[in-house]
Each structure stands twice: as structure tokens, then as C-alpha cells.
Amino acid sequence: MNKDEVKGKAEALKGKMKQAAGDLMDDEQLHDEGVVDEAAGDTREAFGRGRRKVGEAIKEVGDAIKK
């Protein structure tokens, strides 16, 4: 897991917490901010996962060439 995946998970969690707080306090704006934060976190996590997969593929190609 790379730093983008970790930060994305943290941001998505922050968004879920904002949504829950918004629901408890009946604050629609806070809930909506949470939805945006969660989506941004999910996007960053997916970017990090893709980045990691590309790095792994490049390493595999490099290892195959060395043989």
C-alpha cells in the first residue's frame, strides 16, 4: 500500500465521519461536505492502487529482462 492509498482511505473515512455528524446534527451542508470528501478519498485511493499496479508491472518486466 502506498501513501496515496493510505491518504485516500483516511480522507474517505473523514468524509464518512462528516456525513454521520451532519446526519446527527441535521446539518445538510456538513453531510454534503462529507460526501465530497469521501468521493475524493475514494478517487485518491484508486489512483494510488493504479500507481502501485503500474509500478509492480514495471518491476516484473525489469525482472524478466534481467533473466
mmJSON file of the N, C-alpha and C atoms, coordinates in Angstrom:
{"data_MODEL":{"atom_site":{
"group_PDB":["ATOM","ATOM","ATOM","ATOM","ATOM","ATOM","ATOM","ATOM","ATOM","ATOM","ATOM","ATOM","ATOM","ATOM","ATOM","ATOM","ATOM","ATOM","ATOM","ATOM","ATOM","ATOM","ATOM","ATOM","ATOM","ATOM","ATOM","ATOM","ATOM","ATOM","ATOM","ATOM","ATOM","ATOM","ATOM","ATOM","ATOM","ATOM","ATOM","ATOM","ATOM","ATOM","ATOM","ATOM","ATOM","ATOM","ATOM","ATOM","ATOM","ATOM","ATOM","ATOM","ATOM","ATOM","ATOM","ATOM","ATOM","ATOM","ATOM","ATOM","ATOM","ATOM","ATOM","ATOM","ATOM","ATOM","ATOM","ATOM","ATOM","ATOM","ATOM","ATOM","ATOM","ATOM","ATOM","ATOM","ATOM","ATOM","ATOM","ATOM","ATOM","ATOM","ATOM","ATOM","ATOM","ATOM","ATOM","ATOM","ATOM","ATOM","ATOM","ATOM","ATOM","ATOM","ATOM","ATOM","ATOM","ATOM","ATOM","ATOM","ATOM","ATOM","ATOM","ATOM","ATOM","ATOM","ATOM","ATOM","ATOM","ATOM","ATOM","ATOM","ATOM","ATOM","ATOM","ATOM","ATOM","ATOM","ATOM","ATOM","ATOM","ATOM","ATOM","ATOM","ATOM","ATOM","ATOM","ATOM","ATOM","ATOM","ATOM","ATOM","ATOM","ATOM","ATOM","ATOM","ATOM","ATOM","ATOM","ATOM","ATOM","ATOM","ATOM","ATOM","ATOM","ATOM","ATOM","ATOM","ATOM","ATOM","ATOM","ATOM","ATOM","ATOM","ATOM","ATOM","ATOM","ATOM","ATOM","ATOM","ATOM","ATOM","ATOM","ATOM","ATOM","ATOM","ATOM","ATOM","ATOM","ATOM","ATOM","ATOM","ATOM","ATOM","ATOM","ATOM","ATOM","ATOM","ATOM","ATOM","ATOM","ATOM","ATOM","ATOM","ATOM","ATOM","ATOM","ATOM","ATOM","ATOM","ATOM","ATOM","ATOM","ATOM","ATOM","ATOM","ATOM","ATOM","ATOM","ATOM","ATOM"],
"id":[1,2,3,4,5,6,7,8,9,10,11,12,13,14,15,16,17,18,19,20,21,22,23,24,25,26,27,28,29,30,31,32,33,34,35,36,37,38,39,40,41,42,43,44,45,46,47,48,49,50,51,52,53,54,55,56,57,58,59,60,61,62,63,64,65,66,67,68,69,70,71,72,73,74,75,76,77,78,79,80,81,82,83,84,85,86,87,88,89,90,91,92,93,94,95,96,97,98,99,100,101,102,103,104,105,106,107,108,109,110,111,112,113,114,115,116,117,118,119,120,121,122,123,124,125,126,127,128,129,130,131,132,133,134,135,136,137,138,139,140,141,142,143,144,145,146,147,148,149,150,151,152,153,154,155,156,157,158,159,160,161,162,163,164,165,166,167,168,169,170,171,172,173,174,175,176,177,178,179,180,181,182,183,184,185,186,187,188,189,190,191,192,193,194,195,196,197,198,199,200,201],
"type_symbol":["N","C","C","N","C","C","N","C","C","N","C","C","N","C","C","N","C","C","N","C","C","N","C","C","N","C","C","N","C","C","N","C","C","N","C","C","N","C","C","N","C","C","N","C","C","N","C","C","N","C","C","N","C","C","N","C","C","N","C","C","N","C","C","N","C","C","N","C","C","N","C","C","N","C","C","N","C","C","N","C","C","N","C","C","N","C","C","N","C","C","N","C","C","N","C","C","N","C","C","N","C","C","N","C","C","N","C","C","N","C","C","N","C","C","N","C","C","N","C","C","N","C","C","N","C","C","N","C","C","N","C","C","N","C","C","N","C","C","N","C","C","N","C","C","N","C","C","N","C","C","N","C","C","N","C","C","N","C","C","N","C","C","N","C","C","N","C","C","N","C","C","N","C","C","N","C","C","N","C","C","N","C","C","N","C","C","N","C","C","N","C","C","N","C","C","N","C","C","N","C","C"],
"label_atom_id":["N","CA","C","N","CA","C","N","CA","C","N","CA","C","N","CA","C","N","CA","C","N","CA","C","N","CA","C","N","CA","C","N","CA","C","N","CA","C","N","CA","C","N","CA","C","N","CA","C","N","CA","C","N","CA","C","N","CA","C","N","CA","C","N","CA","C","N","CA","C","N","CA","C","N","CA","C","N","CA","C","N","CA","C","N","CA","C","N","CA","C","N","CA","C","N","CA","C","N","CA","C","N","CA","C","N","CA","C","N","CA","C","N","CA","C","N","CA","C","N","CA","C","N","CA","C","N","CA","C","N","CA","C","N","CA","C","N","CA","C","N","CA","C","N","CA","C","N","CA","C","N","CA","C","N","CA","C","N","CA","C","N","CA","C","N","CA","C","N","CA","C","N","CA","C","N","CA","C","N","CA","C","N","CA","C","N","CA","C","N","CA","C","N","CA","C","N","CA","C","N","CA","C","N","CA","C","N","CA","C","N","CA","C","N","CA","C","N","CA","C","N","CA","C","N","CA","C","N","CA","C","N","CA","C"],
"label_alt_id":[null,null,null,null,null,null,null,null,null,null,null,null,null,null,null,null,null,null,null,null,null,null,null,null,null,null,null,null,null,null,null,null,null,null,null,null,null,null,null,null,null,null,null,null,null,null,null,null,null,null,null,null,null,null,null,null,null,null,null,null,null,null,null,null,null,null,null,null,null,null,null,null,null,null,null,null,null,null,null,null,null,null,null,null,null,null,null,null,null,null,null,null,null,null,null,null,null,null,null,null,null,null,null,null,null,null,null,null,null,null,null,null,null,null,null,null,null,null,null,null,null,null,null,null,null,null,null,null,null,null,null,null,null,null,null,null,null,null,null,null,null,null,null,null,null,null,null,null,null,null,null,null,null,null,null,null,null,null,null,null,null,null,null,null,null,null,null,null,null,null,null,null,null,null,null,null,null,null,null,null,null,null,null,null,null,null,null,null,null,null,null,null,null,null,null,null,null,null,null,null,null],
"label_comp_id":["MET","MET","MET","ASN","ASN","ASN","LYS","LYS","LYS","ASP","ASP","ASP","GLU","GLU","GLU","VAL","VAL","VAL","LYS","LYS","LYS","GLY","GLY","GLY","LYS","LYS","LYS","ALA","ALA","ALA","GLU","GLU","GLU","ALA","ALA","ALA","LEU","LEU","LEU","LYS","LYS","LYS","GLY","GLY","GLY","LYS","LYS","LYS","MET","MET","MET","LYS","LYS","LYS","GLN","GLN","GLN","ALA","ALA","ALA","ALA","ALA","ALA","GLY","GLY","GLY","ASP","ASP","ASP","LEU","LEU","LEU","MET","MET","MET","ASP","ASP","ASP","ASP","ASP","ASP","GLU","GLU","GLU","GLN","GLN","GLN","LEU","LEU","LEU","HIS","HIS","HIS","ASP","ASP","ASP","GLU","GLU","GLU","GLY","GLY","GLY","VAL","VAL","VAL","VAL","VAL","VAL","ASP","ASP","ASP","GLU","GLU","GLU","ALA","ALA","ALA","ALA","ALA","ALA","GLY","GLY","GLY","ASP","ASP","ASP","THR","THR","THR","ARG","ARG","ARG","GLU","GLU","GLU","ALA","ALA","ALA","PHE","PHE","PHE","GLY","GLY","GLY","ARG","ARG","ARG","GLY","GLY","GLY","ARG","ARG","ARG","ARG","ARG","ARG","LYS","LYS","LYS","VAL","VAL","VAL","GLY","GLY","GLY","GLU","GLU","GLU","ALA","ALA","ALA","ILE","ILE","ILE","LYS","LYS","LYS","GLU","GLU","GLU","VAL","VAL","VAL","GLY","GLY","GLY","ASP","ASP","ASP","ALA","ALA","ALA","ILE","ILE","ILE","LYS","LYS","LYS","LYS","LYS","LYS"],
"label_asym_id":["A","A","A","A","A","A","A","A","A","A","A","A","A","A","A","A","A","A","A","A","A","A","A","A","A","A","A","A","A","A","A","A","A","A","A","A","A","A","A","A","A","A","A","A","A","A","A","A","A","A","A","A","A","A","A","A","A","A","A","A","A","A","A","A","A","A","A","A","A","A","A","A","A","A","A","A","A","A","A","A","A","A","A","A","A","A","A","A","A","A","A","A","A","A","A","A","A","A","A","A","A","A","A","A","A","A","A","A","A","A","A","A","A","A","A","A","A","A","A","A","A","A","A","A","A","A","A","A","A","A","A","A","A","A","A","A","A","A","A","A","A","A","A","A","A","A","A","A","A","A","A","A","A","A","A","A","A","A","A","A","A","A","A","A","A","A","A","A","A","A","A","A","A","A","A","A","A","A","A","A","A","A","A","A","A","A","A","A","A","A","A","A","A","A","A","A","A","A","A","A","A"],
"label_entity_id":["1","1","1","1","1","1","1","1","1","1","1","1","1","1","1","1","1","1","1","1","1","1","1","1","1","1","1","1","1","1","1","1","1","1","1","1","1","1","1","1","1","1","1","1","1","1","1","1","1","1","1","1","1","1","1","1","1","1","1","1","1","1","1","1","1","1","1","1","1","1","1","1","1","1","1","1","1","1","1","1","1","1","1","1","1","1","1","1","1","1","1","1","1","1","1","1","1","1","1","1","1","1","1","1","1","1","1","1","1","1","1","1","1","1","1","1","1","1","1","1","1","1","1","1","1","1","1","1","1","1","1","1","1","1","1","1","1","1","1","1","1","1","1","1","1","1","1","1","1","1","1","1","1","1","1","1","1","1","1","1","1","1","1","1","1","1","1","1","1","1","1","1","1","1","1","1","1","1","1","1","1","1","1","1","1","1","1","1","1","1","1","1","1","1","1","1","1","1","1","1","1"],
"label_seq_id":[1,1,1,2,2,2,3,3,3,4,4,4,5,5,5,6,6,6,7,7,7,8,8,8,9,9,9,10,10,10,11,11,11,12,12,12,13,13,13,14,14,14,15,15,15,16,16,16,17,17,17,18,18,18,19,19,19,20,20,20,21,21,21,22,22,22,23,23,23,24,24,24,25,25,25,26,26,26,27,27,27,28,28,28,29,29,29,30,30,30,31,31,31,32,32,32,33,33,33,34,34,34,35,35,35,36,36,36,37,37,37,38,38,38,39,39,39,40,40,40,41,41,41,42,42,42,43,43,43,44,44,44,45,45,45,46,46,46,47,47,47,48,48,48,49,49,49,50,50,50,51,51,51,52,52,52,53,53,53,54,54,54,55,55,55,56,56,56,57,57,57,58,58,58,59,59,59,60,60,60,61,61,61,62,62,62,63,63,63,64,64,64,65,65,65,66,66,66,67,67,67],
"pdbx_PDB_ins_code":[null,null,null,null,null,null,null,null,null,null,null,null,null,null,null,null,null,null,null,null,null,null,null,null,null,null,null,null,null,null,null,null,null,null,null,null,null,null,null,null,null,null,null,null,null,null,null,null,null,null,null,null,null,null,null,null,null,null,null,null,null,null,null,null,null,null,null,null,null,null,null,null,null,null,null,null,null,null,null,null,null,null,null,null,null,null,null,null,null,null,null,null,null,null,null,null,null,null,null,null,null,null,null,null,null,null,null,null,null,null,null,null,null,null,null,null,null,null,null,null,null,null,null,null,null,null,null,null,null,null,null,null,null,null,null,null,null,null,null,null,null,null,null,null,null,null,null,null,null,null,null,null,null,null,null,null,null,null,null,null,null,null,null,null,null,null,null,null,null,null,null,null,null,null,null,null,null,null,null,null,null,null,null,null,null,null,null,null,null,null,null,null,null,null,null,null,null,null,null,null,null],
"Cartn_x":[0.85,0.0,0.899,0.631,1.455,0.764,1.447,0.925,-0.382,-0.573,-1.835,-3.005,-2.77,-3.824,-4.174,-3.154,-3.381,-4.1,-3.618,-4.25,-5.673,-5.893,-7.242,-8.194,-7.728,-8.563,-8.89,-7.885,-8.097,-9.1,-8.976,-9.887,-11.311,-11.45,-12.776,-13.404,-12.592,-13.086,-13.529,-12.738,-13.103,-14.452,-14.648,-15.916,-17.082,-16.885,-17.958,-18.292,-17.251,-17.487,-18.257,-17.912,-18.646,-20.102,-20.321,-21.696,-22.494,-21.892,-22.582,-22.855,-21.864,-22.057,-23.149,-23.146,-24.18,-25.565,-25.661,-26.952,-27.405,-26.466,-26.82,-27.251,-26.574,-26.871,-27.871,-28.377,-29.334,-28.756,-27.47,-26.75,-26.468,-27.289,-27.187,-25.87,-25.384,-24.127,-22.951,-22.897,-21.831,-21.916,-23.117,-23.311,-22.788,-23.136,-22.696,-21.179,-20.561,-19.091,-18.495,-19.137,-18.679,-18.753,-19.81,-19.963,-18.823,-18.517,-17.436,-16.09,-15.848,-14.585,-14.443,-15.532,-15.479,-15.165,-15.804,-15.551,-14.107,-13.59,-12.2,-11.247,-11.544,-10.713,-10.735,-11.914,-12.024,-11.238,-11.295,-10.567,-9.065,-8.603,-7.17,-6.685,-7.502,-7.137,-7.031,-7.987,-7.96,-6.738,-6.401,-5.202,-3.961,-3.876,-2.74,-2.643,-3.793,-3.822,-3.342,-3.797,-3.356,-1.874,-1.408,0.015,0.862,0.396,1.116,1.149,0.02,-0.057,0.884,0.944,1.859,3.3,3.618,4.966,5.324,4.366,4.603,4.821,4.046,4.187,5.549,5.98,7.293,8.389,8.255,9.258,9.298,8.138,8.09,8.773,8.531,9.173,10.683,11.101,12.537,13.166,12.475,12.98,13.066,12.079,12.07,13.224,13.53,14.618,15.959,16.1,17.366,17.696,16.68,16.883,17.496],
"Cartn_y":[-1.169,0.0,1.236,2.172,3.381,4.554,5.686,6.817,7.369,7.293,7.764,6.887,5.589,4.687,4.971,5.176,5.44,6.773,7.81,9.131,9.114,8.349,8.231,7.557,6.489,5.81,6.755,7.526,8.462,9.542,10.049,11.099,10.568,9.348,8.743,8.538,8.119,7.93,9.265,10.303,11.642,12.056,11.743,12.064,11.332,10.06,9.277,9.842,10.284,10.865,12.178,12.984,14.242,13.967,12.948,12.603,12.204,11.378,10.935,12.115,12.997,14.171,15.068,15.229,16.037,15.454,14.139,13.48,13.665,13.508,13.65,15.067,16.049,17.452,18.052,17.226,17.68,18.856,18.726,19.756,19.223,19.641,19.139,19.539,20.743,21.203,20.33,20.001,19.15,17.756,17.243,15.938,15.962,17.016,17.132,17.263,17.99,18.077,16.694,15.903,14.544,13.679,13.854,13.091,13.445,14.735,15.184,14.642,14.726,14.223,12.714,11.985,10.543,10.212,10.922,10.678,11.02,12.121,12.495,11.446,10.939,9.906,8.617,8.231,7.017,7.165,8.37,8.635,8.568,9.182,9.161,7.744,6.985,5.598,4.785,4.982,4.27,4.68,5.969,6.445,5.765,5.702,5.059,3.588,2.923,1.494,1.293,2.139,2.05,2.317,3.305,3.648,2.474,1.833,0.684,-0.458,-0.712,-1.804,-1.548,-0.3,0.036,-0.188,0.244,0.032,-1.443,-2.253,-3.701,-4.299,-3.84,-4.362,-3.988,-2.758,-2.325,-3.155,-3.42,-4.232,-5.643,-6.218,-7.559,-7.592,-6.581,-6.513,-6.397,-5.55,-5.401,-6.697,-7.402,-8.694,-9.715,-9.715,-10.653,-10.358,-9.096,-8.706,-9.138,-9.041,-9.399,-10.879,-11.713,-13.171,-13.588],
"Cartn_z":[0.0,0.0,0.0,-0.897,-0.965,-0.268,-0.224,0.544,-0.019,-1.343,-1.911,-1.463,-1.384,-0.914,0.544,1.366,2.792,2.983,2.306,2.439,1.89,0.829,0.28,1.251,1.889,2.893,4.048,4.483,5.59,5.2,3.981,3.528,3.378,2.881,2.753,4.134,5.088,6.453,7.051,6.814,7.286,6.69,5.413,4.762,5.385,5.697,6.33,7.708,8.42,9.748,9.635,8.639,8.43,8.077,7.261,6.9,8.134,8.981,10.194,11.122,11.266,12.117,11.544,10.24,9.598,9.799,9.747,9.976,11.418,12.357,13.78,14.124,13.535,13.851,12.878,11.973,10.957,10.168,9.79,9.049,7.645,6.705,5.34,4.675,4.971,4.372,4.833,6.115,6.638,6.02,5.888,5.251,3.809,3.072,1.678,1.571,2.503,2.528,2.735,3.572,3.805,2.566,1.799,0.555,-0.402,-0.507,-1.389,-0.903,0.403,0.959,0.734,0.912,0.716,-0.745,-1.668,-3.092,-3.451,-2.914,-3.174,-2.611,-1.434,-0.832,-1.632,-2.094,-2.907,-4.21,-4.793,-6.029,-5.796,-4.71,-4.414,-4.124,-3.426,-3.134,-4.429,-5.342,-6.623,-7.444,-7.421,-8.114,-7.542,-6.229,-5.58,-5.908,-5.956,-6.289,-7.73,-8.654,-10.045,-10.18,-9.442,-9.46,-8.959,-7.914,-7.365,-8.375,-9.03,-10.005,-11.186,-11.644,-12.74,-12.293,-11.089,-10.559,-10.469,-10.028,-9.942,-11.326,-12.306,-13.671,-14.247,-14.007,-14.496,-13.845,-12.568,-11.871,-12.454,-12.73,-13.312,-14.679,-15.493,-16.821,-16.643,-15.709,-15.45,-14.982,-14.107,-13.611,-14.747,-15.64,-16.761,-17.724,-17.915,-18.817,-18.245,-16.928,-16.272,-16.4,-16.607,-16.669,-17.936],
"occupancy":[1.0,1.0,1.0,1.0,1.0,1.0,1.0,1.0,1.0,1.0,1.0,1.0,1.0,1.0,1.0,1.0,1.0,1.0,1.0,1.0,1.0,1.0,1.0,1.0,1.0,1.0,1.0,1.0,1.0,1.0,1.0,1.0,1.0,1.0,1.0,1.0,1.0,1.0,1.0,1.0,1.0,1.0,1.0,1.0,1.0,1.0,1.0,1.0,1.0,1.0,1.0,1.0,1.0,1.0,1.0,1.0,1.0,1.0,1.0,1.0,1.0,1.0,1.0,1.0,1.0,1.0,1.0,1.0,1.0,1.0,1.0,1.0,1.0,1.0,1.0,1.0,1.0,1.0,1.0,1.0,1.0,1.0,1.0,1.0,1.0,1.0,1.0,1.0,1.0,1.0,1.0,1.0,1.0,1.0,1.0,1.0,1.0,1.0,1.0,1.0,1.0,1.0,1.0,1.0,1.0,1.0,1.0,1.0,1.0,1.0,1.0,1.0,1.0,1.0,1.0,1.0,1.0,1.0,1.0,1.0,1.0,1.0,1.0,1.0,1.0,1.0,1.0,1.0,1.0,1.0,1.0,1.0,1.0,1.0,1.0,1.0,1.0,1.0,1.0,1.0,1.0,1.0,1.0,1.0,1.0,1.0,1.0,1.0,1.0,1.0,1.0,1.0,1.0,1.0,1.0,1.0,1.0,1.0,1.0,1.0,1.0,1.0,1.0,1.0,1.0,1.0,1.0,1.0,1.0,1.0,1.0,1.0,1.0,1.0,1.0,1.0,1.0,1.0,1.0,1.0,1.0,1.0,1.0,1.0,1.0,1.0,1.0,1.0,1.0,1.0,1.0,1.0,1.0,1.0,1.0,1.0,1.0,1.0,1.0,1.0,1.0],
"B_iso_or_equiv":[0.0,0.0,0.0,0.0,0.0,0.0,0.0,0.0,0.0,0.0,0.0,0.0,0.0,0.0,0.0,0.0,0.0,0.0,0.0,0.0,0.0,0.0,0.0,0.0,0.0,0.0,0.0,0.0,0.0,0.0,0.0,0.0,0.0,0.0,0.0,0.0,0.0,0.0,0.0,0.0,0.0,0.0,0.0,0.0,0.0,0.0,0.0,0.0,0.0,0.0,0.0,0.0,0.0,0.0,0.0,0.0,0.0,0.0,0.0,0.0,0.0,0.0,0.0,0.0,0.0,0.0,0.0,0.0,0.0,0.0,0.0,0.0,0.0,0.0,0.0,0.0,0.0,0.0,0.0,0.0,0.0,0.0,0.0,0.0,0.0,0.0,0.0,0.0,0.0,0.0,0.0,0.0,0.0,0.0,0.0,0.0,0.0,0.0,0.0,0.0,0.0,0.0,0.0,0.0,0.0,0.0,0.0,0.0,0.0,0.0,0.0,0.0,0.0,0.0,0.0,0.0,0.0,0.0,0.0,0.0,0.0,0.0,0.0,0.0,0.0,0.0,0.0,0.0,0.0,0.0,0.0,0.0,0.0,0.0,0.0,0.0,0.0,0.0,0.0,0.0,0.0,0.0,0.0,0.0,0.0,0.0,0.0,0.0,0.0,0.0,0.0,0.0,0.0,0.0,0.0,0.0,0.0,0.0,0.0,0.0,0.0,0.0,0.0,0.0,0.0,0.0,0.0,0.0,0.0,0.0,0.0,0.0,0.0,0.0,0.0,0.0,0.0,0.0,0.0,0.0,0.0,0.0,0.0,0.0,0.0,0.0,0.0,0.0,0.0,0.0,0.0,0.0,0.0,0.0,0.0,0.0,0.0,0.0,0.0,0.0,0.0],
"pdbx_formal_charge":[null,null,null,null,null,null,null,null,null,null,null,null,null,null,null,null,null,null,null,null,null,null,null,null,null,null,null,null,null,null,null,null,null,null,null,null,null,null,null,null,null,null,null,null,null,null,null,null,null,null,null,null,null,null,null,null,null,null,null,null,null,null,null,null,null,null,null,null,null,null,null,null,null,null,null,null,null,null,null,null,null,null,null,null,null,null,null,null,null,null,null,null,null,null,null,null,null,null,null,null,null,null,null,null,null,null,null,null,null,null,null,null,null,null,null,null,null,null,null,null,null,null,null,null,null,null,null,null,null,null,null,null,null,null,null,null,null,null,null,null,null,null,null,null,null,null,null,null,null,null,null,null,null,null,null,null,null,null,null,null,null,null,null,null,null,null,null,null,null,null,null,null,null,null,null,null,null,null,null,null,null,null,null,null,null,null,null,null,null,null,null,null,null,null,null,null,null,null,null,null,null],
"auth_seq_id":[1,1,1,2,2,2,3,3,3,4,4,4,5,5,5,6,6,6,7,7,7,8,8,8,9,9,9,10,10,10,11,11,11,12,12,12,13,13,13,14,14,14,15,15,15,16,16,16,17,17,17,18,18,18,19,19,19,20,20,20,21,21,21,22,22,22,23,23,23,24,24,24,25,25,25,26,26,26,27,27,27,28,28,28,29,29,29,30,30,30,31,31,31,32,32,32,33,33,33,34,34,34,35,35,35,36,36,36,37,37,37,38,38,38,39,39,39,40,40,40,41,41,41,42,42,42,43,43,43,44,44,44,45,45,45,46,46,46,47,47,47,48,48,48,49,49,49,50,50,50,51,51,51,52,52,52,53,53,53,54,54,54,55,55,55,56,56,56,57,57,57,58,58,58,59,59,59,60,60,60,61,61,61,62,62,62,63,63,63,64,64,64,65,65,65,66,66,66,67,67,67],
"auth_comp_id":["MET","MET","MET","ASN","ASN","ASN","LYS","LYS","LYS","ASP","ASP","ASP","GLU","GLU","GLU","VAL","VAL","VAL","LYS","LYS","LYS","GLY","GLY","GLY","LYS","LYS","LYS","ALA","ALA","ALA","GLU","GLU","GLU","ALA","ALA","ALA","LEU","LEU","LEU","LYS","LYS","LYS","GLY","GLY","GLY","LYS","LYS","LYS","MET","MET","MET","LYS","LYS","LYS","GLN","GLN","GLN","ALA","ALA","ALA","ALA","ALA","ALA","GLY","GLY","GLY","ASP","ASP","ASP","LEU","LEU","LEU","MET","MET","MET","ASP","ASP","ASP","ASP","ASP","ASP","GLU","GLU","GLU","GLN","GLN","GLN","LEU","LEU","LEU","HIS","HIS","HIS","ASP","ASP","ASP","GLU","GLU","GLU","GLY","GLY","GLY","VAL","VAL","VAL","VAL","VAL","VAL","ASP","ASP","ASP","GLU","GLU","GLU","ALA","ALA","ALA","ALA","ALA","ALA","GLY","GLY","GLY","ASP","ASP","ASP","THR","THR","THR","ARG","ARG","ARG","GLU","GLU","GLU","ALA","ALA","ALA","PHE","PHE","PHE","GLY","GLY","GLY","ARG","ARG","ARG","GLY","GLY","GLY","ARG","ARG","ARG","ARG","ARG","ARG","LYS","LYS","LYS","VAL","VAL","VAL","GLY","GLY","GLY","GLU","GLU","GLU","ALA","ALA","ALA","ILE","ILE","ILE","LYS","LYS","LYS","GLU","GLU","GLU","VAL","VAL","VAL","GLY","GLY","GLY","ASP","ASP","ASP","ALA","ALA","ALA","ILE","ILE","ILE","LYS","LYS","LYS","LYS","LYS","LYS"],
"auth_asym_id":["A","A","A","A","A","A","A","A","A","A","A","A","A","A","A","A","A","A","A","A","A","A","A","A","A","A","A","A","A","A","A","A","A","A","A","A","A","A","A","A","A","A","A","A","A","A","A","A","A","A","A","A","A","A","A","A","A","A","A","A","A","A","A","A","A","A","A","A","A","A","A","A","A","A","A","A","A","A","A","A","A","A","A","A","A","A","A","A","A","A","A","A","A","A","A","A","A","A","A","A","A","A","A","A","A","A","A","A","A","A","A","A","A","A","A","A","A","A","A","A","A","A","A","A","A","A","A","A","A","A","A","A","A","A","A","A","A","A","A","A","A","A","A","A","A","A","A","A","A","A","A","A","A","A","A","A","A","A","A","A","A","A","A","A","A","A","A","A","A","A","A","A","A","A","A","A","A","A","A","A","A","A","A","A","A","A","A","A","A","A","A","A","A","A","A","A","A","A","A","A","A"],
"auth_atom_id":["N","CA","C","N","CA","C","N","CA","C","N","CA","C","N","CA","C","N","CA","C","N","CA","C","N","CA","C","N","CA","C","N","CA","C","N","CA","C","N","CA","C","N","CA","C","N","CA","C","N","CA","C","N","CA","C","N","CA","C","N","CA","C","N","CA","C","N","CA","C","N","CA","C","N","CA","C","N","CA","C","N","CA","C","N","CA","C","N","CA","C","N","CA","C","N","CA","C","N","CA","C","N","CA","C","N","CA","C","N","CA","C","N","CA","C","N","CA","C","N","CA","C","N","CA","C","N","CA","C","N","CA","C","N","CA","C","N","CA","C","N","CA","C","N","CA","C","N","CA","C","N","CA","C","N","CA","C","N","CA","C","N","CA","C","N","CA","C","N","CA","C","N","CA","C","N","CA","C","N","CA","C","N","CA","C","N","CA","C","N","CA","C","N","CA","C","N","CA","C","N","CA","C","N","CA","C","N","CA","C","N","CA","C","N","CA","C","N","CA","C","N","CA","C","N","CA","C","N","CA","C","N","CA","C"],
"pdbx_PDB_model_num":[1,1,1,1,1,1,1,1,1,1,1,1,1,1,1,1,1,1,1,1,1,1,1,1,1,1,1,1,1,1,1,1,1,1,1,1,1,1,1,1,1,1,1,1,1,1,1,1,1,1,1,1,1,1,1,1,1,1,1,1,1,1,1,1,1,1,1,1,1,1,1,1,1,1,1,1,1,1,1,1,1,1,1,1,1,1,1,1,1,1,1,1,1,1,1,1,1,1,1,1,1,1,1,1,1,1,1,1,1,1,1,1,1,1,1,1,1,1,1,1,1,1,1,1,1,1,1,1,1,1,1,1,1,1,1,1,1,1,1,1,1,1,1,1,1,1,1,1,1,1,1,1,1,1,1,1,1,1,1,1,1,1,1,1,1,1,1,1,1,1,1,1,1,1,1,1,1,1,1,1,1,1,1,1,1,1,1,1,1,1,1,1,1,1,1,1,1,1,1,1,1]
}}}
